[in-house]
Amino acid sequence: MKSRYRLKDTTLLSIFVIASIAIAATEAFSPIATIRNNFGSNHDIDHAVPSTRTSPFQKLAHTVRGPPPETKPDYSSIHGPLGPLADRLFLAIFRLRLASRLANDTNTNTNTNTNTNTNTPRSDLPLDDFRGIIELTSQMNARHADRAHVQRIAQEVLVSLFPPFVLDRYPAWFARPFPEFSARMCAWATVVGGTWLMGECVVNDIPVDQEQKKGGGDSRGKRQGVLVKRCRFLEESQCASICVNSCKIPTQNFFRENMGLPLTMTPDYETGECQFSFGREPTEEEERLARDTPCLMRCPTGGGMRSWHNDGTYDDDDDQSRDGQWLQDLKALAKKTRKGEEMNTFAGTCVLMED
């Protein structure tokens, strides 16, 4: 009897996911010629990340070393259950939606905490090149000092990946009446549709909330979690601020507000792991620890991204920093990084994510 119900659940889930993918692909590629123009022809690092010129690097005395670069996986050989072609399709759809959202950002000229000297985020890398995602995301973070605005943009991109009827019905049809089944469904779909973004990941069991225990449930949520073994997005961006503001918080908000399902994401910056716990509300302590995480030692801006998100300025004492001097600082820093020098001279400034 249990196997029969499980087969029905799996069949329903497969139909649901395949239909969503088909609709999303159709919607994404129909205006492809128009959206491609938003990429432009320049993927120079000049518009990628903000200044390190403020340089209050003495605020924290340490950085997080992160996993050893020599053990970095070959992400090009890691694929989701549907195979490499599906992963390339997911990547292309995501990048098109991200570029389209950034190109139509109406907040650019009205937000006082916006870098108005930064052009529309763009990348001329091939559509299925993962580095294009990193370029666009870095440019998005460099463009807006208000981290809440960055989080909203990222959440809106996630919303745009799903047909409206899915988000309209999922909370009422699945999340609220069948929370445990919904959590397992989302865990499975995350592995299927997110391996291209995160790297190798597996469905696992998680501790459940106290409310679920009171309801007589098991002390562990069976197959309600996803363990990302070494996150590709974090590995390529090497920025804890981008991780928190462009991935963790907006993804949690998306599942809670749009899917009707709580989610807690727990990144481990020392190992590169990230634990998804569907059905669990993040605690204040967990969110505080995520915001307080020091910068990664290999952060390409040496903490500059978070300094920009902290107060929306590059340097209060030197207006030249607003006219591009920070770009020269960044290029010099990039040269040091390419030579393999550790950035031990740059202490992290990751306190900026505190409210």
N, C-alpha and C positions, 0 to 999 in steps of 0.2 A: 504493500500500500504506500509506504514512504517513498519507494523508488518511483512509483507511478506519479505521485505529486511532484517529486523532484524533476521528472521528465517533463511534466506540464510546465513547471516553473521555468525550466531551461528553454523550452520551445517558445514560450511567451516572451521571455527575455531576449532571445535571439531575434525574433520577429521585430520586437520593439527597437533594438539597437540597429539592425540592418535598415529598417525604414528611416530611422533618424539620420543615419550616415548617408543614405541615398538622397534624402531631401536636402541635407546640408551641402552635399557635393554639388547638386544641381543649382542651388542658390548661390554658392560661392563662385562657380566658374561661369555662370551666365553673363555677368558683367566683367569678365576677366580682362578684356581689353582696356576698359576704363580704369580698373583698379591697378593694372600694371603701371599706368602712368604715374601713380603715386609713389612708386619705388624710385623713380628718377634714375640718374646715372652715377650718383656719388655715394660711395660707402666709406668715405674717408673717416678716420677716427676723430677728425676735428669736431664732429657733432655728436660724439658718442658719450662722453662723460664729463662731469663738471670739475671745477677747479680744486686743486690741492693748495691753492695760494693762501687761503685763510690760515691753514696749518696750525690749529690748536692741538698739535699731536701729543702734547704733554697731559691731556685730560685722562687718558688711560695709559697704563704702563706696560700693557701686554697686548699681543694679538693672538689669534687662533692660527696655529700652523696649518691645520687641515690635513687631509690624507696625502701621502707622498705622491708627487707627480709621476714618478717612475712606475707606479702601480695603476695609473689611469687606464680604465678599460678601453677597448676598441669599440666605441659606441656604434660605429658603422656596421658592425657585425651582430649587434643586439637588436632583435626584432620582437614585436608583439605576436600574440597567437595567430593573427591574421596574415602575417608575413610582411616582407619588405615593401611590396607594392602598396599595401594598405597603409603602412607607416608613412610612406612618401605622400600619399594622398592626404592623410591627417595633417602632416607638416605643412603641406601647401595650403590647405584650407585655413589652418590656423594663421599662417603668415599673411594670407590675403585679408582675413578679417582684422588682424592686428594693424596692418598697413592702412586699411580703409578707415578704421576707427581713428587712427592718429592723424590721417590726412584731413579728417572732418572734425577735428577737435575745435569746437567753437569757443572754447575757454581761453585760447591762446592769447588773444589781444585784450582780454578783460581781467585776467587774473594778475594781480600785482606781483605774485610770486612765480612768474613765468619768465623764463629766459627768452626774451623776444628776439635776441640775436641768433637764436638757433632756428635753422630752416625746418621745413616740414620733415619729420623723420622719414628716412628712405634707405633703401639698400638696392644695389644692382647685382647682388649675388644671385645665383640661380634660385629659382623658386623653392626647390627642395633642398637647399643648402641650410643646415641648421644654424650656421653662423649668422645668417640673415635675421633669425629670430633674436639672437643676442644683440645684434646691432640695433634693431628697432627698439628692443626693450631698454637698452642702455640709453638710447636717444630719448625715449619717453621719460625716463627718470631724470635725465639731464635737463629736460625741458621744463619740468614742473618742480618747484621747491616744496609745494604742498603735498606731502606724502598721502594724505587722504584723497586728493584728486588722482594721484597715480593709482591708488587702490581701486577707485571707482572705474577708471578707464580699463584696468585689467579685468575687473568683474564684468563690465559691459562686453568685453571681447568674448569672455566665456559664455555669456548669455547669447551672443550672436551666433554661436556655434550650434545652437539647438533650434529646431523649428518651434514656433510659439506654442503649438498645441501640446508639445511635450512638457514645457515648463508650466503651462496653464493647468494641466491635468495630473502631473506627477505627484504633487503634494497631496491632493485629495484621493487619488486612485491608489497610491503606493505608500508614500512616506508616512502619512498619519495612520491609516488603518493597518498597515503591515510594516512597522518600523524595522524589525529585524530582517525581514526579507528584503526590504528596500536597502538596508545597509549592505547586505550581501550582494545585491544587484549592482550597487554603485562601486563596491570593491572590485567585482569582476569586470565591470565596464572600464574602470580606471586602468586596470592592467591591459585590457584589450586596446583601449584608445589612447593610453598615455605613455606606453613604453618608449615610443619614439622621442618623447620629451624628457623623460626621467631616467632612461636606461633600465637595466634589469630590475624587475620588481616582482613580488610574489604576494598572493593573498595569504593572510595569516589570521590567527585569533588574537583578540584584544581584551583587556579588562573593560568591563561595562560600567556605566554610571550607577550610582546608588539607587536611583529611581527604578532602573531595570531590575536590580537585585530585589527591591521591595516587592516588585510584581511577581516574584517567584521564579525569575529567569536564572540561567546559569551564571556563574561568577565570571565567565569569559564569553565574549561575543564570538561565536563560531563563524569564521570566514568573513568577519566584518571589518578587517583591516587590510592594509596594503603596506608592505615593507619595501621601500626603495633602497636598494643596496648601495648605490653610489650615484647620487643625483646628477644627471647630465647637465641640467639647467644651472645648478650651482657650480658644477665643475667648470663650465665654459664661461660663466659670468664672473666667478671668483669674487662675488660681492654679496655680503650678508644683507646689506640694505636692499638690494634688488631682490634677493630671495624673499625677504619678509614683506616688502611693499608691493611686489609684482607677482608673487606666487602664493605664499602662505595665507596672508590676511584676505586677499580677494577671493581665493579659492574657498576658504572657510565661509566667507560671507555669501558666496554664490550658492553653496550647498544649503546653508541655513535659510537664506532669504528667497532663493529662486527654486530650490528643489524641496524645501521643507524638511531637510534632514541635517541634524548637527554634524559637524566634522571638526576633529582636532588634528592638526598637522604638527609633528614634532621633529624638526630638523636637528641633526647632530653634525655640527660644523667640524668637529674633529675627524669624523669618519666619512662624512658625506652621505650618511644614511638619512632617511626621512620616513617616519611612521605616520601613515594615515589611519585614523581611528573613526570610522563612520558610526554615527549614533551617539558620539560623545561630545559634550560641550567643552570647549577649552576653558580651563580655570584661569583666574586672574594671575596666579603664580606662574603658570605655563606661559602665558602671554608676556608677562614681565620679563621672564628669563629669555624669551625669544628676542625681545626688544633690546635687552641689555647685552646681547652677545657681542664681544669685541670683533673688530674687523679681521678678515682673513689676512694672513701675512702676505699672500700674493695678490691682494686687492689691487687692481690696475690704477686706482686713484689714491691709494694710500690713505683712505678715509675721506677723500674729497666728496664722494657722492653723498655720504651722510652729512657732511658739513653743509652741503647745498640744501639738503632736505631739512636741516636743522633750523635755519633762519632765513633761507632764500637769498643769501648773499655769498659773494666770493671773498671779498675783502673790504671791510668797512673803511679802511684807511687808504685805499688805493683804487680809484675809479678805473684805472687801466685794466684791472682784472675783469671788469664788465665788458671790455672791448676786445677781449681775446687773449690777454696775457696768460690766462689759465690754460689755454690750449698749448702754449709753449711749454709751460710747466709739465703738462700731461705728456707731451711728446718726449721731453727729457726723461721723465719717469719711465715711459714705455721703452726707451732705449736701454735704460739700466736693467729693466726686467728681461729684455731680449738677451742681454749679455749674461743672464743667469745670476745676477746679484740679488741676494736676499734683501728685502726692504725692512731690515731690522731697525733702521733709523726712523721709520715711520711708525709711531705708536698708534693704535686704533683710536678712532674718534666716534665710536658707534653708539654713544649715549644719545644721539640725536633722535632715535626712534621713540624715546620716552615721551609721553604726552605732557 
